[in-house]
Amino acid sequence: MRQRSVFGLMLSLLVFTVHFFTACSREEVDMVKPEIHFDFSGASPIACDTLFFGEVFHFRMNFSDDVELGAFNLDIHHNFDHHSHTTEGIPCPLDPKKPPVNPWVFIQDYPIPSGLKFYEADMEWVLPSGNDAGPYDEGDYHLVVRVTDRSGWSAYKSFAIKILHAR
Amino acid sequence: MFRWGGFHIYVVQLVCSLSLLAGSLAPFDAWSQKTYSLRGEVYDDVLVPLTGAIVNLSPGDHMATTNGEGRFLLQGLAPGWYVVQVHYSGFHPSGDSIKIHTGEVFHRVELKRKVLRLDDVVVYGDPPDLLQRETPLTMEVVSGVELRQQMGGSLMQSLSRVPGVESMDIGSGHSKPVIRGLGFNRVLVAEHGLRHQGQQWGADHGLEVDQYAVDRVEVIKGPASLMYGSDALGGVVLVDHHVVPPRDMMGGEVNLFAASNNRLAATSVILYARRNQFHSSLRVSLSGFGDYRVPTTHVDIYSYKVPLQEGRLRNTAGQEQSIHWSGGFEKGRVRNRTFFSYVHSKGGFFAHAHGLEPRSVDTALHDLSFRDILLPFHQVAHTKVINHTIVSGNRSTVVFKTGYQHNRREEHSAYTQHGFMPALFPDTTHYPATLERAFNLDHLSMVLRVTRAFSKGVVMHGGVSSEYQQNRIDGRSFIIPDYSQWQSGVFLYGKKHLSNRQVLHIGVRYDHSRLHTEEHFDWFRSPVPVGSDTVYKHLLRSSAAEHLFHNLTWSAGYNLNMEDLSFRVNLGKGFRTPMAHELASHGVNYHQFSYQIGDPNINPEVSWQLDMGLSWQHAKATISFSPFVNNFTNYIYLNPTWEFDRLYGNGQQVYRYAESEVFRWGGEIFAQVAVNQWLTAGAMIEYVWSEQLSGEKTGYPLPFSPPLTSRWNLKATGSSIKSIKTPWIQADVQWVASQHRIVPPEWETPGYALLNLSAGATLGFANLSPVITLSVNNLFNSKYYRHTSYYRLINLPEPGRNVLLTLSVPFQQRRETGQKEPMRQTKTEPKSNHSIY
């Protein structure tokens, strides 16, 4: 009799868990990461591009997501120590390593208006050629493009570029 | 089956016992010598005392329950012959005839377990420690001998064969425990019964425990906050070293380990001696390993393809050194032991994936040697001193433990300017440019516990615990502030044997915690817009704050143990006070290329769990089923948001600590059949399902959810051939389903199957009995990913084929003193394969 009641208890627990399992049938959640598109004509910059201080920098890439985009971020930092690389295609030729003196740093995030599944980023601005400490170092730089969707998924692309002073 | 009357009486007794417990701190009842009495001790097969075993003496219907030291006393006996029967759930009952002829007769009993084994991991229905014996919680025990047979790269990897236990690995030599899908600060690790306090809050931080020194591990699955306080809500891993050597024995053991995949070589040597009541032991362990190899030519980190040389993951080599000493005495009712340990480990981080983004490194430099540890690496030194005093009376036991721990963790990497740090690292700091982060932790703890056995099978435990910790940071990069914390708790737990077969448990605990975090400013200036101007300021990363937490926890359970069938159920509440990183972190996570931010308003995590267990044990077969249902009212997790950080890092995605309600269920099924005299077949299946019911990630599971995992095992044991004793060979298939239930930023992980083979034997040479084991893990060199591995997030596969060799040579000698221990009826000669017990 005892054995039977124990089995009864276990059986009810099983029914209980299975009930939970089926009752909590999964609510639809976003399982798709956003994407960065730069494979169209007019996309800028492209891997191994050369930009110039004091000249107009044109950023043109598209972002997409199946539900809702969040924000994108641009980060440009020096690659004089060759720590960075391109994630796109073949490695770009790099100048010899050198110590940074006054490298240019650019970090900016751009919220994407809510409710969008597709966003065309099209911005241009003049790259500053120096600061109080003097002209920026020219040479190998690295551009990182990141995008998120509202669920917190993210995508990442990086581009090796050169930024030189116009001659 | 369930008698409310009995329950009511039990509650009444529980309340009454409170005052008696306090009284038991007073001097113990004197041993009665006026009448005849029977004194005794009850042990399990590895000589761990059994608490709460029921001793029946007939004729006369005398009954006693063993105390926390496994001892019992029956007084007021008439001289003559008696039958002593000892019952303990999960063990075969014993029956001996004894003659009571002198004033006090000593009788010692060793009970044999009912259970069989799978994978050399012993699965017990009941735990052996003072407070967990006959626990209604699910518990597994692994002995050091078994652990050494299944040695992995780290303690938790070796333990991952235990049903429901996973290891979260950081490379091949460091890991931390995950129990039923919960890890980090949700699993408490205790050494010698005191909380191990390292830097376990960090996902990339391993556990500072020398696996070679471990003589016994117990794993409690489920909320054990009642006994251990905060952090024990996912489970507890109890680690013990240096089992007390037998009287007048000296000996030791030499252990050698080698593994092919990461070219690991390790040795661990212990020496011990005991003369009369004094004993001491000393263990030294050394290990070193190279970069581990994966069966692939390149790995893909966020779409950056990293070519590997011979499949070696650059800079994952490591080394560890440790020393453990223990000394103590046992005199009459007093036992005292002191443990000292120092564990130092150093390990490289995979060179391409540490920092702000996937990195290209000087591959020529890294590939010169696969044994060197270059930047980035971490280095940890953990020092621990623990003292135990145990005073046992015939009905009561008082345990007092104090401990001091110091943990220094350093993380080094090449300086990389990010955020608005200067391009070149200044030479004005007091630390080197490579010191990314350092943490200096001091931890003091004490536990006072009183156990008293009452009549009618009631055993009460009461205690207080208190601990203080202070963590000081250093280095160029900020993640958590300096903090200090006081935590104190008081608990009362009782169990009542309703009969020989039924045990009822109930316990309550109150905890109080005060956490103080200090303010922290950047060492460099960042631009802050003020009106139309921009000023450069040292930014405040964390403001000083005082957090007070308190919690009332309780737990109730029931065990029913019949001849072949045993059943247990437990309902308990677990809690965890938020840690400094959850309240006040503000920095870059260099392993995940993300930026994490704490929330000072986070509440203590609370969890409710219903645990059940049903097992059927027969001479030739064992089946057990341990399901659980769990609800977190507020699970604290690191939530990836859609925002980016601009000022402090390098534009990383921001992850914020958040709370959500979580529902989880799961369990383990274990079965084993003795096919015939020499062949056993076993299977183990484990599963956890979780879902967040509120918050931003509603509908998603918890991070690092382990997939459905199973293990299928065949083991053949041969008979001795000359000097080869008990040879065995086993095949072990691990089949793991794919994991599609993921939450940002995880990756779906495909399923895999692995074949592991192992064989071993005890050899007989002269007076030595070396134990040798040879195993091959991942025989087919399969490329697979483990969802709970820390490196899964950066897409690193698990190690390829690995051949492991372990050799243990125990030696022991009895000191000829001519003195004999009176009345000890048991063997003191150790079993060859339990050499140091």
Interface residues (C-beta under 8 A of the other chain):
Chain A: R2 Q3 S5 V6 F7 L9 M10 L13 L14 F16 T17 F20 F21 C24 R26 E27 E28 V29 M31 G70 A71 F72 N73 L74 D75 H77 H78 H82 H83 S84 H85 T87 E88 P99 P100 V101 N102 P103 V105 I107 Q108 D109 V144 R146 T148 D149 R150 S151 G152 W153 S154 Y156 K157 S158
Chain B: M1 Y302 S303 Y304 G355 E357 P358 R359 S360 V361 T416 Q417 H418 G419 F420 A423 L424 L560 M562 L565 F567 V569 F593 M612 L614 F625 P627 V629 N639 P640 T641 W642 E643 F644 D645 R646 N650 G651 Q652 Q653 F663 W665 W689 E691 E696 K697 T698 G699 Y700 I742 P744 P745
